Structure formats: structure tokens, C-alpha cells
Amino acid sequence: SLGERMCGLVRQAAAACLLIFSLFFHATYADIPAGAVGSTDAPHRRFEYKYSFKGPHLAQSDGTIPFWVHTGNAIPSSDQIRITTSLKSQRGSVWTKNKMNFANWEAEVTFRVSGRGRMGADGLAIWFTSGQGLEGPVYGAADSWNGVGIFFDSFDNDGKKNNPAIIVVGNNGKLIYDHQNDGSTQALATCLRDFRNKPYPIRAKVTYYKKSLTVMINNGFTPDRNDYELCAKIDNMVIPYEGYFGISAATGGVADDHDVLSFLLFSLTEPGQQPPPPEAEIPTEEKEKYRAEFENFQQELDKKKEAFQKEHPDVQGEPVEELYESVNDREIRQIFEGQSQIHLEIKQLHRQLAVILDEQRRYVTVVSDEIIKQGAQGQPGQVPGKDLDMIINTQQEVLRTLNELRNSFAESLRQVGSLQHQGNAAGTYETVQHINDIKEHLHIVKRNVEHLIQRNSFHPGNFNISCPELPPMPSCLSTVHFVVFMVIQSILFIGYVIYRSQQEAAAKKFF
């Protein structure tokens, strides 16, 4: 029938489409090698400390850098290496002492190029060469190198206004660097980047992986360490398998400071390959040498221990930790010492307050006797009875205040003494805080007393109690004595109010 024929034609068309699709898929992917799908995986990175340096303890006490050598005007410090200073005609460089033998690697360099002028010179270079180019005319390193150099050129020699620039130049040991044209005739790749006087350090990441050299730059405008952008990429580049890493810089008529903060090297291993074990990098001779040095050190240490035990037989068998004070013991000792000091200060104030009370009582008695005598004689020219009554009331109020203050000092002495006999460390922070508050308060009171005494504006003639019939009266209670003790009573009253409020607020910390 017609329907069956139509179904047959549809089936044949579908089969033909499947056949064409399968042929197209096979033709498209037949040339892809096996394992190409996983080729985009990131390589394994391992940090190589023998080819790296970084602060804060970059240089040793003798000025050397571990595993590195510096030449020329390079100045190592604890946190960076100043390859050249901002002086004219300076050259400097740093190079690894050992040869690197990794097929694939990645170097991260952090540096600053700073100067006062609008233009700088000459620039900085990152090297990987088969030999150490310790000194030379190419940014402070040797010319005719065998390897690759990444140049951060600051000065525009050819006048084309294409600097500062980053230039990648390869050399097989036969080329002479073209200074007049800024290496443009020999450059494998170039990118224009201004790396001078940036707020943050410049970061350069140079990767050599599967014969491909990639240069990534962090422009130094942000604190983000991973804010890299592509500067140059060179494929099918062949460099020596073994070589030295180096950083050099030079100045000319114009000068910049070239500071290198860190150089970090990582060896790269392709995915699926086992990275070499760390032990394989140490030769057997070096292993034996290190083992012999360790054994000698251990023997010398044992001898020193025996000599110390002979000189100090009383500490034999005691743990070393018991010879030193722990953190908790030191904290408790400091608390007790502070409490003892406060206790002595309060004792001294208590004694002084007792003396003041005795003198105040004596003067009140003298004034009362004089008032009684003058009232009995009824002679003219005397101080009115109302003023004298006010003086007596004021003196009695001072006596009451001083007594209360004395009781407060006695209570404080008792509390501090009880705290000194407590041996637990509970409430350590609160106790220290309370002690600091008491000490601060006592110092404030002392300063206020001294300040008010210095500012005393009373004079003997400001207030006069005339005793015409008793000439010896000034020797008993002179105007000066009266004014001084009026000031003292005011100061003590103010100090009492402050101290009493402080004592009530701190009572919770003691109990």
C-alpha cells in the first residue's frame, strides 16, 4: 500500500542520515590523538626553595643570600634586594649558585621600579641562561648569552616613544644586543606596560611549559596578587635544559631604584607523570656530609649536657620546663607585686591621714577655746559669733569627712591584704583591672592635691581673726595655717567622694 511504501522511505532516509552523521563524526575526530582531552589539565607545581628568595629574613647577618650570589652595586637587605640605587651608571645583579635542571618551570618575580624623574633608566632584566652573566652591558649582565631574557626597558633609546616596554629576547650565544633600537630587531615578543612608580609592587609570572614561554604581568594598580594579564606568549621556543636564573639592572644618565622583593620558582610536571621525589635531588655525597655534621652536633650537645650536669648537680633529673617560669606563674606574680605596691601606697596615705586628723582636732580645740574666752570677756574688735560658729561647724564637718575617709582606707587595706593571701588564679583579669583602677585613682588624687596647693590663692591677709588681747594667737592658729587646712579639707573631701564612688563600683570585682 501507499502507507507502507512511505514508512519504508522514511526508514531508509533515517538510516542514511545516521550513516552520514557517523562518517562525519569519524572524519572530524579521527585525527585527535589519545589523551588530548586531558591535555588542558593544570600541571603539578612544586616550590623549589634552592632557586628562590623572599623576605622578611632574606639576607643573612654577613650580607649573603642563601643559594644566591650578588655582584656589582646590588645591596641585599632583610626584606628586598636593591639591584641598583637611583644613582648614575650603576650595575648590579643576583644569580642562583646552582644550575636548574627542570624541563618545565614557572618563576614569579615581585619588584619595584621607582624614580623621581618623568623618565627612568635603564631597566631591569629577568634571565635564564646556561651561564651566570655576572656583569656586562645588557642591563647589568653579560652580552651574548645562551638562553632567554625578559627586559623591562625604561629608557627610550630609539626615540620612538614606545617605552617603558617589556621585551623578550632569545639568544644562542652569538647575538649582540641591539641597544640603539631597544632590542626591537631581536625581540621575539613585546608589550607596552608602564611599570614605574606604581602604588603596589609589579608582579611578573614567567612560565616555560611544553616549549612555550608565557609572560604574565600584574600592573601594580591593585593589591590583588592574582590580577595578571597576558603580555607575551612564544610557542616552539627552545632554551637550555640546564641553566641559571638571574635578575639584573642598570642605570645611565637617568636613574631609578630597582628593588626585587621576591623570586619564587616552581617546577612543573605534566599531568599523569610522577614528580621526582625530593631525595633524588640530593646527591649521596651531600647526604653523607649532612649526616656527619648532624652526628657531630649531637655529640657536642651531649658533651655540653654532661658538663652542665656536673657543674649543677642539684638540677639533675629535673625537667627543663620546671627551671623556667610559665605564663600563668608570671601573670600571678605580676598581680601579687601590683597588689603589694598598692598596699604600701594605701598604708602611707593612711598614716598621713591620721596625722592630718590629729592636727585638725588640735586646731579645732584651740579655736573653740579662743571663742569661749572672747565670748566671756566680750571685748570689741573680735570676729562676729556667727562667723565663728560657721568656722566651728566647718571644722567639725571636716573631722567627720576625714574619719570616713580613714575608715575607707582601712577597708581598702583589709581587702588588698586578703587578696594577697589568695592563691588561686581565678578572676585574674578582673583583679588586674581593679588594681589598675585603684592606682590610677590614687595618682589622680595626688596630682589634684599638688595642683590645688600650687594654685592656692589665699594669703595671710585675706582672712583675719583678730585677737587683740592675745598677741601669741598667731603662733597657735595663724591665718596661714587656717587657710592651708581649709584647702586640705576641701581636697580630702573631693578625694573622698571620688574614691568612695570608685570603691563602690569596684567592689563587685573583689567579691
Buried (B, 14 or more C-beta within 10 A) or exposed (E): EEEEEEEEEEEEEEEEEEEEEEEEEEEEEEEEEEEEEEEEEEBBBBEBEEBBBBBEEBBEEEEEBEBBBBBBBBBBEEBBBBBBBBEEEBBBBBBBEEBBEBEBBBBBBBBBBEBEEEBBBBBBBBBBBBBBBBBBBBBBBBBBBBBBBBBBBBBBBBEEEEBBBBBBBBBEEEBEBBBEEBBBEBBBBBBEBBBBBBEBBBBBBBBBBEEEBBBBBBBBEEEEEEBBEEBBBBEEBEBBEEBBBBBBBBBBEBBBBBBBBBBBBBBBBBEEEEBEEEEEEEEEEEEEEEEEEEEEEEEEEEEEEEEEEEEEEEEEEEEEEEEEEEEEEEBBEEBBEBBEEBBEBBBEBBEEBEEBBEEBEEBBEBBBEBBEEBEEEEEEEBBEEEEBEEBBEEBEEBBEBBEEBBEBBEEBBEBBBEBBEEEEEEBBEEBBEBBEBBBEBBEBBEEBBEEBEEEEEBEEEEBEBEBEEEEEBBEBBEBEBBBBBBBBBEBBBBBBEBBEEBBEEBEEBBE
